[in-house]
Amino acid sequence: MEFNLPRRKQKDVGIEMGPLMDIVFILLIFFVVTSSFTRETGVDVTKPQAQSASQLEKENLLIAITREGTIHMNERQVDLASLQDILKQSLAKAPDREAVVIADKESETGVLVQVIDMCNLAGVKKVSIAAQAE
């Protein structure tokens, strides 16, 4: 036995792109606003701990020394000779900038002393060593 019932028209099923795009843009704005825009050295360094560690306020020249003894600045590896030139160029733009040396706690002291010496020869007025607060 067959019933002849009128068939309903099927609606086209689809994803509305307007609200989806709104959500994507809201998420994009959220991540841009909440991310921090600090410049780093481009390498992971384990800082030593110190009780007297404090936060520096202004933008500084960041120099990293890895446990292998390589020197990094502006997200690229540099040697001692080019470090002095890079520091002089940076100081030409802003002479009052300070340098912060971020040395791994496993790095050699000799490399740290050489980096501080290059900072002094380049004309950096204040050189600090980064440490993690206990």
Buried (B, 14 or more C-beta within 10 A) or exposed (E): EEEEEEEEEEEEEEEEEEEEEEEEEEEEEEEEEEEEEEEBBEBEBBBBEEEEBEEEEEEBBBBBBBBEBBBBBBEEBBEEEBBBEBBEEBBEEEEEBBBBBBBBEEBBEEBBEBBBEBBBEBEBEEBBBBBEEE
